[in-house]
Amino acid sequence: MKRIWALKGLIATLAIGAVAAACAGHGAHNSVELGPRPYYLVADMDEGPLKQALQECTSQPRPQQASDFSIGHRGAPLQFPEHTEESYRAAARMGAGIVECDVAFTKDRELVCRHSQCDLHTTTNILDTELASQCSEPFTPFDGSKPARARCCTSDITLAEFKTLKGKMDGANPRATTVEEYLQGTAGWRTDLYNQSGTLLSHRESIALFQELGVKMTPELKDPQVSMPYQGDYSQQDYARQLIEEYRQAGVSPRDVYPQSFNLEDVRYWIDHHPRYGQQAVYLDGRDTEGLDPQNPGTWQPDMETLKGYGVNIIAPPLWMLVTTDYHNHIVPSPYARAARDADLDIIAWSLERSGPLANGGGWYYQSVQPAIDNDGDTFTLLDVLARDVGVIGVFSDWPATTTLYANCQKALRGKRHAQP
């Protein structure tokens, strides 16, 4: 088994490098620009072979190549309003080979790109428009004890109304006494510099944009926040079928689409009823909320072999489920990660650079390796373990330039093991 694991790790390492090479000049975004952040992260790393190898790689002047290893999580929401045209274009410019549109539906059953069906009050300016009167729950100010709140859903408005809104950085001020204050909730380690013109997109418009940019597509079918069947006759399967049909109508090859869902039944529906698209369907594993412990196989129901038997080929858990620490506080693959690989499941991880500064252990996304995390440079330490030891085929990131740089440095990293403090 150990020999098989080592061979899979080697194949994964070679595959990442091959993906980076194969994606050179891919589509319209072949002029990749990484900006300063990934180089800042390399400089912030602890001294060791991995830092040295990355410094040697980045010191060589060479064009950067887009890579399918680099997946734009909601675009590039570290700095751009998520699921907007501007965020998607930024992700493609940073070399994301795959970009995500989370898919929700409107009152007139049109599909749109939003992380949640009911997040318009934190991700758009809806509360500052006439459409606020149509929200499921109107704005209620902070009263000294209960936080300010509101609830505005895509299903509260039509597509035409949705398109009049502007995207903003996700966030809200729970102590707000006015709508203006409520909308000012951006985390201090993000920015509102690009908050001026967040262009919202329908799902169809995202497909057209991604075709223009030359990127592959990973739509996530979001959990409905209304009772299904919606309006009496729009079922969950209708919703899942509509998502696939919009790719088919746009002439998008199944090889360029990775439909994903936290609902295993959605994934199985695609596998059984749309097998060409279902072959790359991604099961987003959020079962930690149901008691799954990545250290305890007895809590994995269904287990990895059963998932593979259903026809699932790709599983995507959060970063922390794939790694743990050893007795030396080195980051190593978790039992969950090893079992997924042994079952011949490909793995995608989410989401890098979503936790803000890592000086205090990185928060929720790094919870299983907090003893090994104490600076922003540890982003690359974790990424290297995910790529070479876990063998992930891709990583969602809120700032795709970092994963793109890593993919481009694969050749320089081969044969050099990471040393962790």
KARA-V917097 format. One record per run of one state. SS is the DSSP state (helix for helix, strand for strand, loop for the rest). FROM is the first residue (numbers start at 1). TO is the last residue. If there is no record, write none. Layout:
BEGIN
ss = [SS,SS]
from = [FROM,FROM]
to = [TO,TO]
END
This chain:
BEGIN
ss = [loop,helix,loop,helix,loop,helix,loop,helix,loop,strand,loop,strand,loop,strand,helix,loop,strand,loop,strand,loop,helix,strand,loop,helix,loop,helix,loop,strand,loop,strand,loop,helix,loop,helix,loop,strand,loop,helix,loop,strand,loop,strand,loop,strand,helix,loop,strand,loop,strand,loop,strand,loop,helix,loop,helix,strand,loop,strand,loop,helix,loop,helix,loop,strand,loop,helix,loop,helix,loop,helix,loop,strand,helix,strand,loop,strand,loop,helix,loop,strand,loop,helix,loop,helix,loop,strand,loop,helix,loop,helix,loop]
from = [1,2,23,27,30,37,44,49,59,67,73,80,81,84,85,94,96,106,111,114,120,124,125,126,129,130,135,137,141,149,152,154,157,159,163,166,168,179,183,194,195,198,201,202,203,214,216,222,230,231,234,235,236,250,254,257,258,260,262,264,274,275,279,282,286,287,291,297,300,304,311,314,319,323,326,331,334,335,343,346,353,363,373,378,391,394,398,401,409,410,414]
to = [1,22,26,29,36,43,48,58,66,72,79,80,83,84,93,95,105,110,113,119,123,124,125,128,129,134,136,140,148,151,153,156,158,162,165,167,178,182,193,194,197,200,201,202,213,215,221,229,230,233,234,235,249,253,256,257,259,261,263,273,274,278,281,285,286,290,296,299,303,310,313,318,322,325,330,333,334,342,345,352,362,372,377,390,393,397,400,408,409,413,421]
END
